Amino acid sequence: MAQEQGPWNDRPRAGLTLWLCFCAALAGLVFALARAFPEAVADRHDWFSVAYTTGFAVVLAAGAFRAGRRLRPLHLRYATIWIGIVALLAIGYTYQDDLKEAGRRLRVAASGGDPVALADREIVAPRGPDGHFWVVCRVNGQRVRFIVDTGASDTVLSPEDATRIGIPVGSLTFDREAMTANGLGYGAVFSADRFEVGPIAFSNFPIVVNRAPMGASLLGMTFLKRLESFHFEGDRLILRPHAGAA
């Protein structure tokens, strides 16, 4: 007499794989819960209880596997999925601070120079591939990419950037002298109606428009000294504005 072929017997390898997945998910759940709630397994007796309960669940699942009833594979599959979901939630709870920090680092790395507000009164800009710190600011609403230069006393716009954002460079008076790496240079003082770095905003902000071409505009001490603090931390520039300025 031919043996009756149920859906489980038709695919014994698939059923065994599913049962092994169930056991792996259960083990992952136990590990995740132990990491999330370490106070719940403080001694050997607690671990014995965990092992006993886990073993009972495995034996119960094995019994269902051996029974071969028609809906058992579906039940085991659903149980495996839900155990996996609970394990992922527990792991997420355990490592929530690390995940938040990873998210912050990803936001900074992908910012392209745009300042990222990561905490209350803390704004971060990443180091660029060239080793310099670049910050995208807004001058009268227009985006300008500045290189941070703590050795520059002024915030300086290149003539190219100044022209691009609509400053009438031709009508400025270049009577401000400054010593540069290339010798004596000249610039013109210009007052921006609004200067913004992320959520930080200043009105009537003094900027020097350089007369000679420059490789990049400079974010100097006229901006940095208006902050409560700024410091370099690895590959990040951290800006802290005064209370009420951001």
PAZAPA-4460 file (N, C-alpha, C; in steps of 0.05 Angstrom, whole numbers, plus 32768, in hexadecimal, padded with zeros to 4 digits):
% residues 246
    n_x    n_y    n_z   ca_x   ca_y   ca_z    c_x    c_y    c_z   seq   type   mol
   8011   7FE8   8000   8000   8000   8000   8012   8019   8000     1      M     A
   800C   802A   7FEE   801D   8042   7FEB   8019   8055   8003     2      A     A
   802F   8060   800B   802D   8073   8022   8021   808D   8018     3      Q     A
   800F   8098   8029   8002   80B1   8021   8017   80C7   8020     4      E     A
   8016   80D7   800B   8029   80ED   8008   801D   8107   8010     5      Q     A
   8025   8111   8027   801B   812C   8030   802E   8141   8026     6      G     A
   8027   815A   8029   8037   8170   801F   8052   8171   802D     7      P     A
   8053   8167   8047   806D   8167   8054   807F   8151   804A     8      W     A
   8073   8139   8045   8082   8123   803B   808C   8127   801F     9      N     A
   807E   8137   800F   8086   813D   7FF4   80A0   814D   7FF4    10      D     A
   80A4   815C   8008   80BC   816D   8008   80CA   816C   8024    11      R     A
   80D5   8154   802A   80E2   8151   8044   80F9   8164   8049    12      P     A
   8109   8169   8034   8120   817A   8037   8117   8197   803D    13      R     A
   8102   81A0   802F   80F8   81BB   8033   80ED   81BD   8050    14      A     A
   80DF   81A8   8059   80D4   81A8   8074   80EA   81A9   8089    15      G     A
   8100   8199   8085   8116   8199   8097   8124   81B4   8098    16      L     A
   8127   81C0   8080   8133   81DB   807F   8122   81EF   808E    17      T     A
   8108   81ED   808B   80F6   8200   8099   80F9   81FC   80B7    18      L     A
   80FA   81E3   80C0   80FD   81DE   80DD   8117   81E9   80E8    19      W     A
   812D   81E5   80D8   8147   81F0   80E0   8146   820E   80E1    20      L     A
   8138   821B   80CE   8135   8238   80CF   8126   8241   80E8    21      C     A
   8112   8231   80EF   8103   8237   8108   8116   8236   8120    22      F     A
   8126   8221   8122   8139   821F   8138   814D   8236   8138    23      C     A
   8157   823E   8121   816A   8254   811F   815C   826E   8128    24      A     A
   8144   8272   811F   8135   828B   8126   8130   828B   8144    25      A     A
   812A   8274   8150   8125   8272   816C   813E   8278   817C    26      L     A
   8155   826E   8173   816E   8274   8180   8175   8291   817E    27      A     A
   8170   829D   8166   8174   82BA   8163   8163   82CA   8176    28      G     A
   814A   82C1   8179   8138   82D0   818B   8142   82CF   81A8    29      L     A
   814B   82B7   81B1   8155   82B4   81CC   816E   82C6   81D0    30      V     A
   8180   82C6   81BC   8198   82D7   81BE   8190   82F5   81BF    31      F     A
   817E   82FD   81AE   8176   8319   81AD   8169   8322   81C7    32      A     A
   8157   8311   81D1   814A   8318   81EA   815D   8319   8202    33      L     A
   8171   8307   8202   8185   8308   8217   8195   8321   8216    34      A     A
   819B   832B   81FE   81AB   8344   81FB   819A   835C   8202    35      R     A
   8180   835B   81FB   816E   8371   8200   8167   8374   821D    36      A     A
   8165   835D   822B   815D   835D   8247   8171   834D   8258    37      F     A
   818A   8356   825B   819E   8346   8268   8197   8341   8286    38      P     A
   8187   8353   8292   8180   834F   82AE   816E   8337   82B2    39      E     A
   8161   832D   829D   814F   8316   829F   815D   82FC   82A1    40      A     A
   8177   82FB   8299   8186   82E2   829A   81A0   82E7   82AA    41      V     A
   819C   82EB   82C4   81B3   82F4   82D4   81C4   82DD   82DF    42      A     A
   81B8   82C5   82E0   81C8   82AF   82EC   81C2   8295   82DC    43      D     A
   81CE   827F   82E5   81CC   8265   82D7   81AF   825B   82D7    44      R     A
   81A1   8260   82ED   8185   8256   82EE   8174   8263   82D8    45      H     A
   8179   827D   82D4   816A   828B   82BE   8171   827F   82A3    46      D     A
   818B   8279   829F   8193   826E   8285   8188   8251   8282    47      W     A
   8186   8243   8298   817A   8228   8297   815D   8229   828F    48      F     A
   814E   823D   8299   8132   8241   8292   812F   8248   8274    49      S     A
   8141   8259   826B   8141   8260   824E   8146   8247   823D    50      V     A
   815B   8238   8245   8162   8220   8235   814B   820C   8236    51      A     A
   813E   8209   824D   8128   81F5   824F   8110   81FE   823D    52      Y     A
   8109   8217   823E   80F3   8221   822D   80FA   821F   8210    53      T     A
   8112   8226   8209   811B   8224   81EC   811A   8207   81E3    54      T     A
   8125   81F5   81F3   8125   81D9   81EC   8109   81CE   81E9    55      G     A
   80F7   81D7   81FA   80DB   81CD   81F8   80CF   81D7   81DE    56      F     A
   80D5   81F0   81D6   80CA   81FA   81BC   80D5   81EA   81A5    57      A     A
   80EF   81E4   81A6   80FC   81D4   8191   80EF   81B8   818F    58      V     A
   80EB   81AB   81A6   80DF   8190   81A6   80C2   8192   819B    59      V     A
   80B4   81A7   81A3   8099   81AA   8199   8098   81AD   817B    60      L     A
   80AB   81BD   8171   80AD   81C1   8154   80B5   81A7   8146    61      A     A
   80C7   8198   8152   80CE   817E   8147   80B7   816B   8146    62      A     A
   80A6   816C   815B   808E   815B   815A   807B   8162   8144    63      G     A
   8078   817C   8140   8067   8185   812A   8073   817D   810F    64      A     A
   808D   817D   810D   809B   8175   80F4   8096   8157   80EF    65      F     A
   8097   8147   8104   8093   812A   8101   8076   8123   80FC    66      R     A
   8064   8133   8106   8047   812D   8103   803F   812D   80E6    67      A     A
   804A   8140   80D7   8044   8141   80BB   8028   8148   80B3    68      G     A
   801A   8156   80C5   7FFF   815E   80BE   8000   8173   80A8    69      R     A
   7FE9   8177   809C   7FE8   8187   8083   7FF0   81A4   8088    70      R     A
   7FE8   81B0   809E   7FED   81CC   80A2   8006   81D2   80B3    71      L     A
   8014   81BD   80BC   802B   81C1   80CD   8041   81D2   80BF    72      R     A
   8048   81CC   80A6   805D   81DD   8099   8056   81FA   8099    73      P     A
   803D   8201   8093   8034   821D   8092   8037   8229   80AE    74      L     A
   802E   821A   80C3   8030   8224   80DE   804D   8229   80E6    75      H     A
   805E   8217   80DF   807A   821A   80E6   8087   8231   80D8    76      L     A
   807F   8235   80BF   808A   824B   80AF   8081   8266   80BC    77      R     A
   8068   8268   80C3   805F   8281   80D0   806D   8285   80EB    78      Y     A
   8070   8270   80FA   807E   8273   8114   809A   827C   8110    79      A     A
   80A8   8272   80FC   80C4   827A   80F6   80C4   8298   80EF    80      T     A
   80B2   82A1   80DE   80B1   82BD   80D6   80AD   82CF   80EE    81      I     A
   809A   82C8   80FF   8094   82D9   8116   80AB   82D9   812A    82      W     A
   80B7   82C2   812E   80CE   82C2   8140   80E4   82D3   8136    83      I     A
   80E9   82D2   811B   80FD   82E3   810F   80F7   8301   8112    84      G     A
   80DD   8308   810F   80D5   8324   8113   80DA   832D   812F    85      I     A
   80D2   831D   8143   80D6   8324   815F   80F4   8326   8165    86      V     A
   8104   8314   815A   8121   8315   815E   812D   832F   8153    87      A     A
   8124   8337   813B   812E   8350   812F   8127   8368   8140    88      L     A
   810E   8368   814A   8105   837E   815B   8116   837F   8175    89      L     A
   811C   8368   8180   812C   8367   8199   8148   8371   8193    90      A     A
   8154   8369   817D   816E   8372   8176   816E   8390   8171    91      I     A
   8159   839A   8163   8157   83B7   815F   8156   83C6   8179    92      G     A
   8147   83BB   818C   8145   83C8   81A6   815F   83C8   81B5    93      Y     A
   816E   83B2   81B3   8188   83B0   81C1   819C   83C3   81B6    94      T     A
   819D   83C5   819B   81B2   83D6   818F   81A6   83F0   8183    95      Y     A
   8191   83FA   8190   8185   8413   8185   8198   842A   8185    96      Q     A
   81A9   842D   819A   81BB   8443   819A   81D0   8441   8184    97      D     A
   81DA   8428   817F   81ED   8424   816A   81E1   8429   814F    98      D     A
   81C7   8421   814C   81BA   8425   8132   81B5   8443   812D    99      L     A
   81AE   8452   8143   81AB   846F   8140   81C5   847C   8137   100      K     A
   81DB   8474   8144   81F5   8480   813D   81FC   8479   8120   101      E     A
   81F6   8460   8118   81FC   8459   80FC   81EC   846A   80E9   102      A     A
   81D2   846F   80F0   81C2   8480   80DF   81CC   849C   80DE   103      G     A
   81D6   84A6   80F4   81E2   84C1   80F4   81FA   84C3   80E2   104      R     A
   820C   84AF   80E5   8224   84AF   80D5   821D   84AD   80B7   105      R     A
   8209   849D   80B1   8200   849B   8095   81F6   84B5   808A   106      L     A
   81E6   84C3   809A   81DB   84DD   8092   81F2   84F1   808D   107      R     A
   8206   84F1   809F   821D   8504   809C   822D   84FD   8083   108      V     A
   8232   84E2   807F   8242   84DA   8068   8235   84E0   804E   109      A     A
   821A   84DF   804E   820B   84E3   8035   8203   8500   8031   110      A     A
   820B   8512   8043   8201   852D   8042   820E   853E   802C   111      S     A
   8225   8536   8022   8232   8545   800D   823A   8561   8015   112      G     A
   823F   8565   802F   8247   8580   8039   8231   858F   8046   113      G     A
   8218   8587   8041   8201   8594   804F   8203   858E   806C   114      D     A
   8202   85A2   807E   8203   859D   809B   81EB   858C   80A3   115      P     A
   81F0   857A   80B6   81DB   8568   80C0   81D8   856D   80DD   116      V     A
   81BF   8573   80E6   81B9   8577   8102   81B4   855C   810E   117      A     A
   81C6   8553   8120   81C3   8539   812C   81B8   853A   8148   118      L     A
   81BA   8550   8155   81B0   8552   8171   81A9   856F   8176   119      A     A
   819F   8574   818D   8198   858F   8195   81B1   85A1   8195   120      D     A
   81B1   85B5   8183   81C7   85C7   8180   81E1   85B9   817B   121      R     A
   81E0   85A5   8169   81F8   8598   815F   81F6   8593   8141   122      E     A
   8207   85A0   8132   8206   859E   8115   8221   8592   810C   123      I     A
   821F   857F   80F9   8237   8570   80F1   823B   8572   80D3   124      V     A
   8254   8576   80CB   825C   8575   80AF   8272   8561   80AC   125      A     A
   8272   8551   8096   8287   853C   8093   82A0   8547   8085   126      P     A
   82B6   8538   8089   82CE   853E   807A   82CB   8535   805D   127      R     A
   82D4   8545   804B   82D2   853E   802F   82E7   852A   8026   128      G     A
   82E5   851E   800E   82F9   850B   8004   8315   8517   8002   129      P     A
   8316   8532   7FFF   8330   853F   7FFC   833D   8545   8017   130      D     A
   8330   853D   802D   833B   8542   8048   8332   855C   8055   131      G     A
   8324   856D   8046   831A   8586   8051   82FD   8583   805A   132      H     A
   82F5   8596   806C   82D9   8596   8075   82CA   85AB   8064   133      F     A
   82B6   85A2   8056   82A5   85B3   8045   828A   85B6   8052   134      W     A
   827F   85CE   8050   8265   85D4   805B   8255   85E3   8046   135      V     A
   823D   85D9   8040   822B   85E7   802E   821B   85FC   803E   136      V     A
   821E   8615   8037   8210   862B   8044   81FD   8637   8030   137      C     A
   81EC   8649   803B   81DA   8659   802A   81E0   8676   802E   138      R     A
   81E7   8684   8019   81EC   86A1   8019   81D5   86AE   800B   139      V     A
   81C4   86BC   801A   81AC   86C9   800F   819B   86B4   8000   140      N     A
   819A   869C   800C   8189   8687   8001   8196   8676   7FEC   141      G     A
   81AF   867D   7FE3   81BD   866E   7FCE   81D2   865C   7FDA   142      Q     A
   81D3   8643   7FD0   81E6   862F   7FDB   8202   8636   7FD2   143      R     A
   8215   8635   7FE5   8231   8639   7FE0   8240   8625   7FF0   144      V     A
   8253   8617   7FE3   8263   8603   7FF1   827D   8610   7FFA   145      R     A
   8281   8610   8015   8298   861D   8021   82AB   8607   802C   146      F     A
   82C5   860D   802C   82D8   85FD   803A   82DD   860A   8055   147      I     A
   82DD   85FA   806A   82E1   8605   8085   82FF   860B   8088   148      V     A
   8305   8624   8090   8320   862D   8093   8322   863D   80AD   149      D     A
   832C   862F   80C2   832F   863D   80DC   8345   8652   80DC   150      T     A
   8356   8651   80C7   836B   8665   80C5   8363   867F   80B7   151      G     A
   834A   867F   80AC   8340   8697   809E   8330   86A7   80B2   152      A     A
   8337   86C0   80B5   8328   86D2   80C7   830D   86D9   80BC   153      S     A
   830A   86DA   80A2   82F1   86E1   8095   82E4   86C9   8087   154      D     A
   82CA   86CB   8082   82BC   86B9   8071   82BE   86C5   8055   155      T     A
   82C9   86B6   8042   82D1   86C2   8028   82C2   86B3   8012   156      V     A
   82B6   86C3   8000   82AA   86B8   7FE8   82BD   86BB   7FD0   157      L     A
   82C0   86A6   7FC1   82CF   86A8   7FA8   82BF   86BA   7F95   158      S     A
   82CC   86C8   7F83   82BD   86D8   7F70   82AA   86C8   7F5E   159      P     A
   82B1   86AE   7F5A   829F   869D   7F4A   8285   8698   7F59   160      E     A
   8288   8690   7F73   8270   868B   7F83   825F   86A5   7F86   161      D     A
   826D   86BB   7F8B   825F   86D4   7F8F   824E   86DB   7F76   162      A     A
   825A   86D8   7F5F   824C   86DE   7F46   8234   86CB   7F42   163      T     A
   8239   86B2   7F48   8224   869E   7F44   820B   86A3   7F55   164      R     A
   820F   86AD   7F6D   81F7   86B2   7F7E   81EC   86CE   7F7C   165      I     A
   81F6   86DD   7F69   81EA   86F7   7F63   81F6   870F   7F70   166      G     A
   820D   870D   7F7C   821A   8725   7F88   8227   8735   7F71   167      I     A
   8222   874F   7F70   822D   8760   7F5B   824B   8765   7F5F   168      P     A
   825B   8751   7F58   8278   8753   7F5D   8284   876B   7F4F   169      V     A
   827A   8772   7F37   8286   8789   7F29   8283   87A3   7F37   170      G     A
   826F   87A6   7F48   826B   87C0   7F55   8277   87C1   7F71   171      S     A
   8284   87AC   7F7A   8291   87AC   7F94   82AB   87BA   7F94   172      L     A
   82B3   87C4   7FAB   82CD   87D2   7FAE   82E0   87BF   7FBD   173      T     A
   82F4   87B6   7FB0   8307   87A3   7FBB   831E   87B2   7FC8   174      F     A
   8319   87BC   7FE1   832C   87CB   7FEF   8335   87BF   800A   175      D     A
   832D   87A6   800E   8335   8798   8027   834D   8787   8021   176      R     A
   8363   878D   802E   837C   877E   802A   837D   8766   803C   177      E     A
   8389   8751   8032   838D   8739   8042   83A5   8729   8037   178      A     A
   83B4   871E   804A   83CB   870E   8042   83C1   86F2   803C   179      M     A
   83C9   86E7   8025   83C1   86CC   801D   83DA   86BC   8017   180      T     A
   83D6   86A2   8011   83ED   8691   800A   83FB   869B   7FF1   181      A     A
   83EC   86AA   7FE0   83F8   86B5   7FC7   8400   86D2   7FCA   182      N     A
   8401   86DC   7FE3   8409   86F7   7FE7   83F2   8709   7FEE   183      G     A
   83F5   8723   7FEA   83E0   8736   7FF1   83C8   8734   7FDE   184      L     A
   83B0   8731   7FEB   8398   872F   7FDB   8384   8744   7FE3   185      G     A
   836F   8747   7FD2   835B   875C   7FD7   833F   8750   7FD6   186      Y     A
   832F   875B   7FE7   8313   8752   7FE8   8300   8769   7FED   187      G     A
   82E7   8763   7FEA   82D2   8778   7FEE   82BF   876D   8003   188      A     A
   82B8   877E   8017   82A6   8776   802C   8289   8777   8021   189      V     A
   827B   8762   8026   825F   8760   801E   824F   8755   8035   190      F     A
   8237   8761   803A   8226   8758   8050   820F   8747   8045   191      S     A
   820F   872D   804C   81F9   871C   8043   81E1   8720   8055   192      A     A
   81CA   8723   8048   81B1   8727   8058   81AC   870F   806A   193      D     A
   81B3   86F7   8060   81AF   86DF   8070   81C4   86CA   8069   194      R     A
   81D1   86BF   807E   81E5   86AB   807A   81DD   8693   808B   195      F     A
   81DA   867B   807E   81CF   8664   808C   81E2   864C   808A   196      E     A
   81E5   863E   80A0   81F3   8624   80A0   81E1   8611   80AE   197      V     A
   81D3   8600   809F   81BF   85EF   80AB   81AA   8601   80B8   198      G     A
   81A3   85FB   80D1   818F   860B   80E0   819B   8625   80EB   199      P     A
   81B5   8629   80E9   81C1   8642   80F4   81BD   8658   80DF   200      I     A
   81B4   866F   80E8   81B0   8685   80D5   81B9   869F   80E2   201      A     A
   81C7   86B0   80D3   81CF   86CA   80DB   81C6   86DF   80C7   202      F     A
   81BE   86F6   80D1   81B6   870C   80BF   81CD   8720   80BD   203      S     A
   81CE   872E   80A6   81E3   8742   80A2   81FF   8737   80A8   204      N     A
   8205   8720   809B   821D   8712   80A1   8233   871C   808E   205      F     A
   824B   8724   809A   8260   8730   808A   8270   871A   807A   206      P     A
   8272   871F   8061   8281   870D   804F   8295   871D   803F   207      I     A
   82AC   8712   803A   82C0   871F   8028   82BF   8711   800D   208      V     A
   82BB   8720   7FF8   82BC   8715   7FDD   82D8   871A   7FD3   209      V     A
   82E6   8704   7FCC   8301   8706   7FC3   8302   8710   7FA6   210      N     A
   8317   871F   7FA0   8319   8729   7F85   8326   8715   7F72   211      R     A
   833A   8707   7F7C   8348   86F3   7F6B   8338   86D8   7F6C   212      A     A
   833A   86C8   7F57   832D   86AE   7F57   8337   869D   7F6E   213      P     A
   8325   868C   7F78   832C   867A   7F8E   8323   865E   7F88   214      M     A
   8330   864A   7F93   8327   862E   7F8F   830D   8628   7F9D   215      G     A
   8308   8636   7FB3   82EF   8631   7FC2   82EA   8649   7FD5   216      A     A
   82D1   864D   7FDC   82CA   8661   7FF0   82D2   8657   800B   217      S     A
   82D8   8669   801E   82E2   8662   8038   82CE   8669   804E   218      L     A
   82C9   8656   8060   82B9   865A   8077   82CC   865F   808E   219      L     A
   82CF   8679   8096   82E3   8680   80A9   82D8   8687   80C5   220      G     A
   82E9   8696   80D4   82E3   869B   80F0   82CC   86AE   80F4   221      M     A
   82C5   86BE   80E0   82AE   86D0   80E4   8295   86C0   80E8   222      T     A
   8294   86A7   80DE   827E   8695   80E4   8283   8684   80FD   223      F     A
   829A   8678   80FE   82A0   8664   8113   82A0   8671   812E   224      L     A
   82AA   868A   8131   82AB   8697   814B   828F   869F   8155   225      K     A
   827B   869E   8144   8260   86A4   814D   8252   868B   815A   226      R     A
   825F   8675   8158   8254   865C   8164   825B   865A   8181   227      L     A
   824C   864A   818F   8254   8644   81AB   826D   8634   81AB   228      E     A
   8270   8621   8198   8288   8611   8196   8289   8603   817B   229      S     A
   82A1   85FB   8173   82A4   85E9   815C   82BD   85D9   8161   230      F     A
   82BC   85C0   8158   82D4   85AF   815A   82D3   8599   8146   231      H     A
   82EB   858D   8141   82ED   8578   812D   82EF   855D   813D   232      F     A
   82DF   854B   8135   82DE   8531   8142   82E0   851B   812C   233      E     A
   82F8   8512   8128   82FD   84FE   8113   82F7   850B   80F8   234      G     A
   82E5   84FF   80E9   82DE   8509   80CF   82C5   851B   80CF   235      D     A
   82BF   8526   80E6   82A8   8537   80E9   82AF   8552   80F5   236      R     A
   82A3   8567   80EB   82A4   8581   80F7   828A   8586   8106   237      L     A
   828B   858B   811F   8274   858E   8130   8271   85AC   8138   238      I     A
   825A   85B7   8131   8254   85D3   8136   823E   85D5   814B   239      L     A
   8242   85E6   815F   822E   85EA   8174   8227   8607   8175   240      R     A
   8210   860F   816A   8208   862B   816C   81FF   8633   8188   241      P     A
   81FE   864C   818D   81F3   8656   81A6   81D6   864F   81A8   242      H     A
   81CC   864D   81C0   81AF   8647   81C4   819F   865E   81B7   243      A     A
   818B   8655   81A7   817A   8669   8199   8184   866F   817D   244      G     A
   819C   8667   8176   81A7   866D   815B   81A1   8657   8148   245      A     A
   8198   863F   8152   8192   8629   8140   8178   861C   8149   246      A     A
***
